[in-house]
Amino acid sequence: MANRRNFLRVAAVGITAANFPLHSFADSGNRTGEKFRFNLGIASYTLRKFSTAQALDMTLRCGVNRITFKSMHLPLDASDATIKETVALCKQKGVKLYGCGVVTMKTNAEVDQAFHYASVAGMEMIIGVPYPEVLAYVNEKVQQYDIRLAIHNHGPGDDLYPSAESAYNRIKNLDKRMGLCVDIGHTKRINRDPEKDVEDYFDRVFDIHIKDVTAATAEGDTCIIGRGVINFVSFMKKLKELNYRRTIALEYEADENDPLPGMMESFGFVKGIIASI
């Protein structure tokens, strides 16, 4: 009953919070006077069935103004002019295009394309899956462009980077701009603890993809945050304890034709946690 009361309290705050931007809560602090330092964002794969303009509008409807673009919203082979037009659209609507991904890079040519694309767009980061044979070349490019590369883990069935650990072990001795995008849903699907992985590899955590899943197994499916098996209250407390200062981006893979209700409920739940702790 105590757990249920706590859940209902958080959910009630989340319903109130859902339509307000994160800074309304982050700036207000809490009983100890400490604050959350991170931003909320969207990984645009969430909105893969919608146009770029629609994706930006739906992001704003969730009270969020940061996004990373998957290639359906800004193709990797787009001309410089098209990239600049899309960036201008983001600015016009008030959404910060802070990165791209997930970008697969198997060859040096694909690495060159990704970094040129990110540079023209003024992005801070590429979320990617660079194959091991191009990692040394990627390391050169992060130094040349001063753009961070965050390797994304994909959980069960991913032979390259199933976990944050598998990626960290390949980049730990490379440039400090080579890091991780920890997908906590895929982390949970291989029955690892998302909190522990974020803490253990925190020095290289550049981005976090949040989603909830129905089971801590390969069969676990994406679900609305708060309805799955990830303990988000504990996870958010861990981010606060670690003083995480970057972005946590919702990658909601369910309901691809009508994701907005699930997105809004997920953000409402997360914002309710922020307001309550």
Backbone as CSV, one residue per row, in Angstrom:
resi,resn,N_x,N_y,N_z,CA_x,CA_y,CA_z,C_x,C_y,C_z
1,MET,0.833,-1.211,0.000,0.000,0.000,0.000,0.865,1.258,0.000
2,ALA,1.986,1.200,0.745,2.880,2.370,0.767,3.454,2.636,-0.614
3,ASN,3.848,1.541,-1.313,4.379,1.713,-2.665,3.320,2.272,-3.598
4,ARG,2.095,1.798,-3.439,1.009,2.289,-4.292,0.745,3.771,-4.023
5,ARG,0.755,4.165,-2.756,0.545,5.577,-2.432,1.647,6.447,-3.031
6,ASN,2.900,5.966,-2.942,4.010,6.718,-3.530,3.850,6.838,-5.040
7,PHE,3.429,5.718,-5.678,3.239,5.743,-7.125,2.151,6.737,-7.502
8,LEU,1.053,6.715,-6.793,-0.049,7.626,-7.111,0.355,9.075,-6.880
9,ARG,1.161,9.313,-5.843,1.632,10.677,-5.582,2.507,11.167,-6.735
10,VAL,3.437,10.321,-7.178,4.313,10.695,-8.288,3.507,10.872,-9.563
11,ALA,2.556,9.968,-9.809,1.749,10.053,-11.013,0.921,11.324,-11.035
12,ALA,0.366,11.698,-9.873,-0.447,12.915,-9.809,0.382,14.148,-10.113
13,VAL,1.596,14.197,-9.548,2.476,15.321,-9.850,2.843,15.320,-11.319
14,GLY,3.048,14.105,-11.873,3.417,13.994,-13.276,2.341,14.493,-14.205
15,ILE,1.086,14.219,-13.883,-0.011,14.712,-14.718,-0.007,16.225,-14.743
16,THR,0.213,16.833,-13.577,0.303,18.289,-13.519,1.522,18.790,-14.273
17,ALA,2.624,18.009,-14.190,3.904,18.459,-14.749,3.999,18.292,-16.251
18,ALA,3.192,17.429,-16.840,3.436,16.961,-18.196,3.559,18.075,-19.216
19,ASN,2.830,19.140,-19.056,2.825,20.197,-20.062,3.749,21.359,-19.735
20,PHE,4.594,21.197,-18.724,5.517,22.268,-18.358,6.945,21.860,-18.698
21,PRO,7.795,22.816,-19.100,9.174,22.487,-19.422,9.952,22.069,-18.196
22,LEU,11.017,21.316,-18.440,11.814,20.792,-17.340,12.348,21.881,-16.435
23,HIS,12.750,23.033,-17.014,13.386,24.039,-16.165,12.459,24.559,-15.083
24,SER,11.142,24.402,-15.256,10.213,24.822,-14.211,10.485,24.070,-12.922
25,PHE,10.967,22.831,-13.067,11.234,22.010,-11.896,12.706,22.021,-11.530
26,ALA,13.566,21.978,-12.543,15.003,21.920,-12.266,15.467,23.166,-11.512
27,ASP,14.869,24.308,-11.810,15.300,25.539,-11.173,14.718,25.722,-9.775
28,SER,13.737,24.907,-9.426,13.065,25.106,-8.152,13.753,24.397,-6.994
29,GLY,14.672,23.451,-7.349,15.396,22.749,-6.305,14.492,21.821,-5.504
30,ASN,14.902,21.450,-4.305,14.110,20.575,-3.454,14.457,20.870,-1.997
31,ARG,14.100,19.974,-1.126,14.273,20.247,0.308,15.723,20.538,0.682
32,THR,16.666,19.907,0.009,18.071,20.091,0.358,18.696,21.269,-0.384
33,GLY,17.941,21.877,-1.267,18.473,22.988,-2.039,19.252,22.556,-3.259
34,GLU,19.406,21.238,-3.474,20.120,20.737,-4.648,19.187,20.743,-5.845
35,LYS,19.787,20.684,-7.063,18.998,20.766,-8.281,19.384,19.655,-9.244
36,PHE,18.443,19.316,-10.116,18.763,18.494,-11.260,19.441,19.380,-12.286
37,ARG,20.506,18.885,-12.885,21.304,19.690,-13.802,21.144,19.258,-15.257
38,PHE,20.421,18.186,-15.520,20.333,17.689,-16.888,19.136,18.284,-17.624
39,ASN,19.098,18.022,-18.946,17.987,18.431,-19.800,17.203,17.204,-20.242
40,LEU,15.960,17.421,-20.618,15.164,16.386,-21.264,15.163,16.606,-22.767
41,GLY,15.157,15.512,-23.504,15.134,15.601,-24.955,14.373,14.447,-25.576
42,ILE,14.394,14.434,-26.908,13.751,13.385,-27.695,14.762,12.819,-28.676
43,ALA,14.808,11.502,-28.792,15.492,10.847,-29.900,14.445,10.686,-31.001
44,SER,14.685,11.288,-32.162,13.596,11.430,-33.142,13.155,10.121,-33.779
45,TYR,13.868,9.023,-33.525,13.350,7.722,-33.969,11.970,7.464,-33.367
46,THR,11.725,8.040,-32.211,10.405,7.980,-31.578,9.320,8.432,-32.546
47,LEU,9.636,9.395,-33.406,8.664,10.058,-34.287,8.935,9.725,-35.749
48,ARG,9.388,8.512,-35.989,9.853,8.100,-37.310,8.791,8.101,-38.397
49,LYS,7.534,8.067,-38.022,6.454,8.059,-39.011,5.969,9.464,-39.355
50,PHE,6.623,10.469,-38.819,6.149,11.844,-38.983,7.211,12.696,-39.661
51,SER,6.756,13.767,-40.296,7.672,14.673,-40.976,8.554,15.393,-39.959
52,THR,9.577,16.053,-40.459,10.475,16.799,-39.584,9.726,17.885,-38.816
53,ALA,8.891,18.634,-39.529,8.133,19.702,-38.867,7.187,19.128,-37.816
54,GLN,6.521,18.023,-38.141,5.619,17.393,-37.176,6.395,16.889,-35.960
55,ALA,7.577,16.322,-36.185,8.387,15.812,-35.080,8.771,16.942,-34.121
56,LEU,9.119,18.076,-34.677,9.475,19.225,-33.835,8.264,19.722,-33.051
57,ASP,7.115,19.798,-33.713,5.903,20.264,-33.037,5.491,19.309,-31.914
58,MET,5.621,18.003,-32.158,5.239,17.021,-31.145,6.213,17.040,-29.968
59,THR,7.469,17.316,-30.247,8.455,17.480,-29.179,8.062,18.628,-28.270
60,LEU,7.710,19.748,-28.865,7.312,20.924,-28.086,6.031,20.669,-27.297
61,ARG,5.115,19.889,-27.849,3.877,19.582,-27.130,4.154,18.795,-25.850
62,CYS,5.298,18.135,-25.791,5.681,17.402,-24.579,6.407,18.295,-23.581
63,GLY,6.546,19.581,-23.901,7.247,20.485,-23.012,8.752,20.303,-23.047
64,VAL,9.274,19.850,-24.193,10.689,19.547,-24.348,11.210,20.315,-25.556
65,ASN,12.456,20.771,-25.497,12.979,21.569,-26.610,14.375,21.151,-27.046
66,ARG,14.689,19.862,-26.878,15.959,19.324,-27.370,15.683,18.046,-28.144
67,ILE,16.435,17.835,-29.250,16.179,16.673,-30.086,17.466,16.215,-30.762
68,THR,17.574,14.909,-30.990,18.574,14.359,-31.900,17.830,13.768,-33.083
69,PHE,18.338,14.019,-34.284,17.654,13.580,-35.492,18.189,12.246,-35.993
70,LYS,17.267,11.340,-36.258,17.552,10.143,-37.047,17.454,10.541,-38.515
71,SER,18.007,9.715,-39.393,18.171,10.103,-40.790,16.856,10.354,-41.520
72,MET,15.738,9.799,-41.045,14.464,10.076,-41.730,14.032,11.537,-41.558
73,HIS,14.584,12.207,-40.573,14.249,13.620,-40.358,15.292,14.565,-40.939
74,LEU,16.484,14.066,-41.139,17.530,14.830,-41.826,18.502,13.800,-42.402
75,PRO,18.336,13.456,-43.691,19.151,12.392,-44.283,20.646,12.667,-44.170
76,LEU,21.403,11.613,-43.938,22.848,11.750,-43.820,23.488,12.262,-45.100
77,ASP,22.860,11.976,-46.244,23.414,12.432,-47.512,22.796,13.750,-47.982
78,ALA,22.119,14.461,-47.084,21.525,15.752,-47.436,22.618,16.742,-47.841
79,SER,22.266,17.649,-48.737,23.199,18.702,-49.121,23.411,19.663,-47.953
80,ASP,24.501,20.407,-48.022,24.753,21.399,-46.981,23.601,22.390,-46.881
81,ALA,23.031,22.745,-48.035,21.919,23.704,-48.045,20.711,23.134,-47.320
82,THR,20.410,21.853,-47.560,19.271,21.213,-46.894,19.505,21.113,-45.398
83,ILE,20.723,20.776,-45.001,21.052,20.700,-43.576,20.824,22.047,-42.911
84,LYS,21.305,23.106,-43.551,21.167,24.449,-42.970,19.709,24.885,-42.919
85,GLU,18.917,24.508,-43.924,17.485,24.838,-43.906,16.789,24.131,-42.752
86,THR,17.161,22.883,-42.511,16.538,22.115,-41.428,16.937,22.679,-40.069
87,VAL,18.189,23.054,-39.917,18.638,23.680,-38.672,17.878,24.990,-38.443
88,ALA,17.672,25.748,-39.523,16.918,27.007,-39.403,15.487,26.743,-38.965
89,LEU,14.880,25.652,-39.460,13.525,25.283,-39.041,13.500,24.958,-37.551
90,CYS,14.511,24.231,-37.078,14.590,23.918,-35.649,14.661,25.200,-34.823
91,LYS,15.514,26.115,-35.244,15.657,27.376,-34.512,14.370,28.187,-34.543
92,GLN,13.712,28.182,-35.700,12.455,28.914,-35.822,11.414,28.400,-34.846
93,LYS,11.382,27.087,-34.660,10.393,26.481,-33.772,10.849,26.460,-32.313
94,GLY,12.114,26.778,-32.078,12.608,26.819,-30.705,13.060,25.487,-30.161
95,VAL,13.565,24.618,-31.043,14.064,23.304,-30.628,15.550,23.232,-30.921
96,LYS,16.331,22.807,-29.948,17.770,22.675,-30.095,18.101,21.318,-30.702
97,LEU,18.696,21.324,-31.902,19.168,20.102,-32.543,20.592,19.850,-32.031
98,TYR,20.691,19.036,-30.983,21.995,18.910,-30.326,22.810,17.726,-30.823
99,GLY,22.193,16.851,-31.613,22.948,15.705,-32.112,22.171,14.915,-33.145
100,CYS,22.768,13.817,-33.572,22.138,12.925,-34.549,22.378,11.486,-34.132
101,GLY,21.573,10.605,-34.695,21.809,9.188,-34.457,20.520,8.400,-34.258
102,VAL,20.676,7.121,-34.282,21.932,6.381,-34.225,22.483,6.243,-35.651
103,VAL,23.796,6.523,-35.818,24.460,6.473,-37.115,25.423,5.295,-37.131
104,THR,25.212,4.379,-38.070,26.122,3.248,-38.235,27.279,3.654,-39.131
105,MET,28.499,3.336,-38.713,29.698,3.691,-39.470,30.577,2.456,-39.626
106,LYS,30.572,1.901,-40.843,31.371,0.712,-41.126,32.661,1.034,-41.856
107,THR,32.699,2.180,-42.548,33.846,2.538,-43.369,34.315,3.947,-43.039
108,ASN,35.532,4.268,-43.464,36.037,5.628,-43.267,35.169,6.645,-43.983
109,ALA,34.647,6.264,-45.159,33.786,7.188,-45.906,32.521,7.508,-45.121
110,GLU,31.956,6.529,-44.437,30.761,6.776,-43.633,31.097,7.630,-42.407
111,VAL,32.282,7.465,-41.870,32.726,8.318,-40.766,32.855,9.756,-41.255
112,ASP,33.486,9.936,-42.415,33.642,11.283,-42.983,32.283,11.942,-43.197
113,GLN,31.350,11.178,-43.743,30.010,11.715,-44.010,29.339,12.157,-42.712
114,ALA,29.415,11.334,-41.679,28.747,11.646,-40.413,29.321,12.904,-39.769
115,PHE,30.625,13.049,-39.779,31.223,14.208,-39.124,31.018,15.485,-39.935
116,HIS,31.035,15.386,-41.260,30.740,16.572,-42.066,29.306,17.025,-41.827
117,TYR,28.398,16.081,-41.832,26.968,16.328,-41.591,26.762,17.020,-40.233
118,ALA,27.366,16.464,-39.197,27.212,17.025,-37.851,27.842,18.407,-37.755
119,SER,28.957,18.597,-38.426,29.636,19.887,-38.401,28.803,20.968,-39.078
120,VAL,28.262,20.673,-40.251,27.441,21.655,-40.974,26.214,22.030,-40.145
121,ALA,25.652,21.032,-39.432,24.452,21.270,-38.622,24.772,21.922,-37.278
122,GLY,26.036,22.053,-36.931,26.394,22.634,-35.639,26.057,21.734,-34.465
123,MET,26.073,20.424,-34.673,25.728,19.482,-33.620,26.863,19.307,-32.624
124,GLU,26.496,18.987,-31.398,27.469,18.768,-30.343,27.989,17.335,-30.325
125,MET,27.213,16.416,-30.924,27.487,15.008,-30.694,26.883,14.157,-31.800
126,ILE,27.559,13.055,-32.091,27.026,12.001,-32.948,26.794,10.781,-32.066
127,ILE,25.576,10.272,-32.070,25.291,9.004,-31.398,25.430,7.930,-32.465
128,GLY,26.345,7.008,-32.252,26.667,6.116,-33.349,27.001,4.700,-32.954
129,VAL,27.161,3.900,-33.993,27.653,2.535,-33.874,28.823,2.402,-34.849
130,PRO,30.001,2.870,-34.442,31.175,2.699,-35.295,31.728,1.278,-35.159
131,TYR,31.951,0.619,-36.275,32.515,-0.721,-36.223,33.944,-0.646,-35.681
132,PRO,34.393,-1.694,-35.024,35.721,-1.653,-34.388,36.847,-1.250,-35.336
133,GLU,36.735,-1.660,-36.590,37.823,-1.381,-37.526,37.953,0.098,-37.889
134,VAL,36.932,0.913,-37.589,37.039,2.348,-37.891,37.200,3.199,-36.621
135,LEU,37.313,2.574,-35.468,37.387,3.341,-34.225,38.598,4.272,-34.183
136,ALA,39.729,3.815,-34.677,40.920,4.674,-34.672,40.694,5.895,-35.555
137,TYR,39.994,5.701,-36.679,39.712,6.815,-37.574,38.700,7.772,-36.941
138,VAL,37.689,7.228,-36.273,36.727,8.061,-35.554,37.446,8.887,-34.493
139,ASN,38.399,8.268,-33.829,39.166,8.971,-32.807,39.877,10.195,-33.397
140,GLU,40.389,10.060,-34.613,41.015,11.203,-35.291,39.985,12.296,-35.583
141,LYS,38.793,11.873,-35.973,37.769,12.842,-36.370,37.211,13.635,-35.190
142,VAL,37.075,13.000,-34.036,36.582,13.763,-32.882,37.591,14.849,-32.507
143,GLN,38.857,14.577,-32.746,39.886,15.576,-32.477,39.860,16.677,-33.540
144,GLN,39.661,16.280,-34.790,39.644,17.258,-35.878,38.454,18.201,-35.773
145,TYR,37.268,17.661,-35.480,36.032,18.454,-35.488,35.621,18.946,-34.106
146,ASP,36.186,18.372,-33.044,35.754,18.658,-31.683,34.257,18.399,-31.516
147,ILE,33.817,17.274,-32.058,32.442,16.784,-31.915,32.514,15.438,-31.198
148,ARG,31.742,15.290,-30.139,31.777,14.047,-29.378,31.099,12.904,-30.129
149,LEU,31.564,11.697,-29.896,30.955,10.480,-30.440,30.494,9.631,-29.267
150,ALA,29.203,9.303,-29.235,28.634,8.495,-28.149,28.141,7.170,-28.710
151,ILE,28.761,6.083,-28.307,28.376,4.759,-28.802,27.117,4.291,-28.076
152,HIS,26.159,3.829,-28.872,24.852,3.401,-28.369,24.826,1.886,-28.223
153,ASN,24.437,1.397,-27.055,24.290,-0.043,-26.836,22.899,-0.502,-27.269
154,HIS,22.826,-1.700,-27.863,21.546,-2.184,-28.385,21.076,-3.501,-27.768
155,GLY,21.736,-3.944,-26.711,21.197,-5.067,-25.951,21.266,-6.406,-26.648
156,PRO,20.275,-7.262,-26.387,20.285,-8.623,-26.925,20.365,-8.619,-28.456
157,GLY,21.213,-9.476,-28.985,21.341,-9.594,-30.431,22.355,-8.647,-31.031
158,ASP,22.889,-7.725,-30.248,23.894,-6.786,-30.737,25.275,-7.400,-30.507
159,ASP,25.921,-7.815,-31.591,27.224,-8.470,-31.461,28.355,-7.484,-31.198
160,LEU,28.133,-6.198,-31.498,29.187,-5.203,-31.333,29.159,-4.572,-29.949
161,TYR,28.011,-3.963,-29.599,27.904,-3.197,-28.355,26.594,-3.538,-27.643
162,PRO,26.495,-4.731,-27.066,25.261,-5.074,-26.353,25.077,-4.279,-25.067
163,SER,26.185,-3.811,-24.487,26.130,-3.100,-23.196,27.035,-1.883,-23.235
164,ALA,26.834,-0.998,-22.262,27.746,0.133,-22.110,29.165,-0.350,-21.842
165,GLU,29.288,-1.412,-21.089,30.615,-1.950,-20.770,31.364,-2.367,-22.028
166,SER,30.665,-3.044,-22.943,31.317,-3.521,-24.165,31.838,-2.358,-25.001
167,ALA,31.105,-1.251,-25.004,31.569,-0.063,-25.728,32.696,0.623,-24.973
168,TYR,32.543,0.759,-23.666,33.546,1.442,-22.842,34.911,0.769,-22.973
169,ASN,34.924,-0.544,-22.998,36.189,-1.257,-23.070,36.944,-0.974,-24.366
170,ARG,36.207,-0.596,-25.410,36.854,-0.305,-26.695,37.339,1.140,-26.802
171,ILE,36.775,2.029,-25.997,37.114,3.450,-26.168,37.797,4.069,-24.946
172,LYS,37.976,3.314,-23.887,38.460,3.883,-22.631,39.854,4.491,-22.747
173,ASN,40.659,4.009,-23.702,42.011,4.550,-23.868,42.109,5.517,-25.040
174,LEU,40.964,5.869,-25.621,40.935,6.809,-26.736,40.626,8.215,-26.224
175,ASP,40.512,9.159,-27.138,40.235,10.546,-26.797,39.017,10.648,-25.881
176,LYS,39.057,11.593,-24.945,37.977,11.748,-23.974,36.657,12.152,-24.628
177,ARG,36.688,12.542,-25.890,35.452,12.857,-26.612,34.802,11.626,-27.230
178,MET,35.397,10.465,-27.006,34.806,9.185,-27.393,34.090,8.632,-26.161
179,GLY,32.761,8.492,-26.247,32.017,8.094,-25.061,30.830,7.220,-25.365
180,LEU,29.789,7.368,-24.524,28.659,6.446,-24.540,27.329,7.185,-24.576
181,CYS,26.375,6.588,-25.273,24.963,6.909,-25.104,24.332,5.662,-24.498
182,VAL,24.036,5.713,-23.223,23.532,4.531,-22.515,22.022,4.431,-22.717
183,ASP,21.598,3.382,-23.417,20.175,3.114,-23.589,19.749,2.203,-22.443
184,ILE,18.982,2.757,-21.501,18.692,1.990,-20.287,17.672,0.882,-20.530
185,GLY,16.852,1.018,-21.576,15.921,-0.048,-21.909,16.646,-1.282,-22.402
186,HIS,17.563,-1.097,-23.353,18.350,-2.232,-23.856,19.270,-2.778,-22.770
187,THR,19.738,-1.907,-21.882,20.539,-2.368,-20.749,19.732,-3.321,-19.883
188,LYS,18.493,-2.941,-19.616,17.633,-3.791,-18.780,17.295,-5.094,-19.487
189,ARG,17.187,-5.062,-20.815,16.816,-6.267,-21.565,17.914,-7.332,-21.557
190,ILE,19.130,-6.958,-21.193,20.169,-7.977,-20.985,20.408,-8.187,-19.484
191,ASN,19.417,-7.737,-18.715,19.384,-7.945,-17.258,20.595,-7.352,-16.554
192,ARG,21.017,-6.174,-17.046,22.018,-5.387,-16.332,21.310,-4.238,-15.620
193,ASP,21.961,-3.697,-14.615,21.396,-2.614,-13.826,21.754,-1.277,-14.484
194,PRO,20.776,-0.532,-15.040,21.088,0.743,-15.687,21.795,1.728,-14.770
195,GLU,21.406,1.772,-13.502,22.056,2.691,-12.559,23.538,2.376,-12.410
196,LYS,23.845,1.101,-12.292,25.231,0.703,-12.079,26.066,0.999,-13.321
197,ASP,25.513,0.728,-14.501,26.267,0.994,-15.719,26.547,2.482,-15.880
198,VAL,25.546,3.321,-15.621,25.765,4.769,-15.726,26.820,5.217,-14.719
199,GLU,26.754,4.677,-13.508,27.724,5.064,-12.480,29.125,4.553,-12.809
200,ASP,29.223,3.286,-13.244,30.537,2.684,-13.485,31.293,3.355,-14.630
201,TYR,30.558,3.829,-15.627,31.209,4.391,-16.817,30.891,5.877,-16.972
202,PHE,30.633,6.519,-15.835,30.090,7.874,-15.840,31.003,8.884,-16.531
203,ASP,32.300,8.678,-16.457,33.224,9.636,-17.057,33.089,9.715,-18.571
204,ARG,32.436,8.712,-19.176,32.248,8.718,-20.627,30.767,8.733,-21.031
205,VAL,29.871,8.982,-20.112,28.443,9.023,-20.445,28.093,10.411,-20.990
206,PHE,27.851,10.494,-22.301,27.549,11.762,-22.961,26.055,11.967,-23.180
207,ASP,25.283,10.883,-23.171,23.851,10.968,-23.443,23.205,9.718,-22.861
208,ILE,21.926,9.821,-22.515,21.181,8.672,-21.992,19.848,8.584,-22.729
209,HIS,19.554,7.419,-23.293,18.244,7.167,-23.879,17.382,6.469,-22.841
210,ILE,16.254,7.092,-22.531,15.351,6.498,-21.548,14.152,5.867,-22.242
211,LYS,13.791,4.722,-21.758,12.570,4.013,-22.150,12.310,3.000,-21.051
212,ASP,11.085,2.550,-20.928,10.766,1.469,-20.005,10.531,0.215,-20.833
213,VAL,10.692,-0.949,-20.225,10.508,-2.218,-20.923,9.677,-3.154,-20.059
214,THR,9.017,-4.097,-20.729,8.081,-4.973,-20.031,8.751,-6.108,-19.273
215,ALA,10.022,-6.415,-19.600,10.718,-7.511,-18.921,12.221,-7.316,-19.042
216,ALA,12.946,-7.851,-18.080,14.408,-7.779,-18.082,14.985,-8.943,-18.866
217,THR,14.441,-9.167,-20.060,14.864,-10.252,-20.945,14.843,-9.740,-22.375
218,ALA,15.377,-10.535,-23.282,15.387,-10.160,-24.695,13.975,-9.950,-25.228
219,GLU,12.990,-10.577,-24.594,11.597,-10.450,-25.047,10.929,-9.180,-24.528
220,GLY,11.592,-8.423,-23.690,11.016,-7.193,-23.147,10.760,-6.175,-24.240
221,ASP,9.570,-5.612,-24.258,9.192,-4.611,-25.250,9.162,-3.227,-24.622
222,THR,9.375,-2.198,-25.457,9.237,-0.829,-24.976,7.812,-0.573,-24.516
223,CYS,7.681,0.114,-23.395,6.360,0.498,-22.898,6.460,1.899,-22.293
224,ILE,5.324,2.446,-21.938,5.280,3.777,-21.328,6.063,3.764,-20.014
225,ILE,6.846,4.803,-19.798,7.639,4.883,-18.570,6.714,4.877,-17.347
226,GLY,7.048,4.014,-16.399,6.233,3.836,-15.202,5.387,2.588,-15.241
227,ARG,5.281,1.980,-16.433,4.469,0.761,-16.558,5.316,-0.494,-16.699
228,GLY,6.631,-0.324,-16.766,7.515,-1.456,-16.976,8.287,-1.847,-15.732
229,VAL,9.468,-2.445,-15.961,10.220,-3.041,-14.860,11.383,-2.176,-14.379
230,ILE,11.639,-1.044,-15.032,12.733,-0.180,-14.591,12.260,0.713,-13.452
231,ASN,13.053,0.781,-12.412,12.731,1.625,-11.255,13.211,3.044,-11.548
232,PHE,12.331,3.865,-12.116,12.729,5.200,-12.539,12.956,6.151,-11.372
233,VAL,12.257,5.953,-10.272,12.502,6.813,-9.108,13.943,6.633,-8.645
234,SER,14.369,5.392,-8.524,15.730,5.110,-8.100,16.739,5.595,-9.148
235,PHE,16.411,5.393,-10.422,17.337,5.803,-11.486,17.538,7.316,-11.490
236,MET,16.439,8.062,-11.337,16.544,9.519,-11.348,17.313,10.021,-10.125
237,LYS,17.110,9.369,-9.003,17.881,9.736,-7.810,19.374,9.506,-8.047
238,LYS,19.705,8.434,-8.764,21.105,8.164,-9.063,21.692,9.252,-9.955
239,LEU,20.939,9.715,-10.966,21.430,10.800,-11.821,21.680,12.063,-11.007
240,LYS,20.797,12.328,-10.067,20.961,13.500,-9.198,22.202,13.346,-8.317
241,GLU,22.375,12.165,-7.777,23.542,11.893,-6.933,24.841,12.068,-7.720
242,LEU,24.833,11.633,-8.984,26.027,11.729,-9.820,26.224,13.124,-10.395
243,ASN,25.214,13.987,-10.219,25.249,15.346,-10.759,25.370,15.322,-12.282
244,TYR,24.572,14.453,-12.902,24.565,14.341,-14.365,24.080,15.654,-14.967
245,ARG,24.820,16.174,-15.967,24.568,17.517,-16.480,24.217,17.548,-17.968
246,ARG,24.062,16.407,-18.591,23.810,16.408,-20.029,22.330,16.149,-20.298
247,THR,22.004,15.342,-21.285,20.607,15.159,-21.689,20.161,13.729,-21.443
248,ILE,18.918,13.573,-20.992,18.263,12.268,-21.055,17.158,12.398,-22.098
249,ALA,17.233,11.552,-23.115,16.349,11.662,-24.275,15.412,10.460,-24.343
250,LEU,14.141,10.743,-24.446,13.155,9.676,-24.581,13.259,9.056,-25.970
251,GLU,13.460,7.736,-26.001,13.372,6.979,-27.250,12.237,5.971,-27.065
252,TYR,11.046,6.413,-27.441,9.825,5.627,-27.229,9.530,4.868,-28.523
253,GLU,9.787,3.577,-28.512,9.729,2.796,-29.743,8.357,2.177,-30.002
254,ALA,7.461,2.275,-29.042,6.121,1.697,-29.198,5.201,2.677,-29.933
255,ASP,4.062,2.167,-30.379,2.985,3.012,-30.931,3.500,3.963,-32.012
256,GLU,4.223,3.421,-32.978,4.903,4.285,-33.940,3.950,5.175,-34.739
257,ASN,2.715,4.743,-34.908,1.758,5.559,-35.659,1.019,6.575,-34.791
258,ASP,1.106,6.426,-33.480,0.435,7.355,-32.565,1.213,7.414,-31.249
259,PRO,2.453,7.917,-31.288,3.284,7.862,-30.087,3.015,8.959,-29.067
260,LEU,2.338,10.034,-29.449,2.264,11.203,-28.586,1.644,10.917,-27.215
261,PRO,0.537,10.172,-27.119,0.005,9.904,-25.773,1.017,9.197,-24.870
262,GLY,1.716,8.207,-25.403,2.716,7.501,-24.605,3.895,8.374,-24.260
263,MET,4.292,9.248,-25.172,5.377,10.186,-24.901,5.003,11.125,-23.766
264,MET,3.789,11.672,-23.848,3.371,12.644,-22.840,3.223,11.992,-21.466
265,GLU,2.697,10.777,-21.436,2.587,10.097,-20.148,3.974,9.784,-19.593
266,SER,4.893,9.378,-20.469,6.252,9.068,-20.026,6.945,10.305,-19.465
267,PHE,6.862,11.414,-20.183,7.467,12.641,-19.688,6.773,13.110,-18.410
268,GLY,5.471,12.957,-18.349,4.757,13.339,-17.139,5.238,12.560,-15.935
269,PHE,5.476,11.274,-16.130,5.955,10.441,-15.033,7.346,10.889,-14.586
270,VAL,8.230,11.125,-15.558,9.593,11.547,-15.240,9.586,12.909,-14.557
271,LYS,8.796,13.849,-15.073,8.751,15.174,-14.467,8.117,15.120,-13.068
272,GLY,7.198,14.188,-12.885,6.626,14.014,-11.548,7.670,13.559,-10.555
273,ILE,8.549,12.666,-10.994,9.651,12.219,-10.120,10.560,13.401,-9.793
274,ILE,10.893,14.177,-10.811,11.778,15.327,-10.599,11.163,16.282,-9.570
275,ALA,9.871,16.546,-9.732,9.215,17.474,-8.812,9.119,16.912,-7.394
276,SER,8.991,15.596,-7.278,8.765,15.011,-5.965,10.042,14.763,-5.171
277,ILE,11.185,14.650,-5.855,12.430,14.374,-5.115,13.397,15.551,-5.211
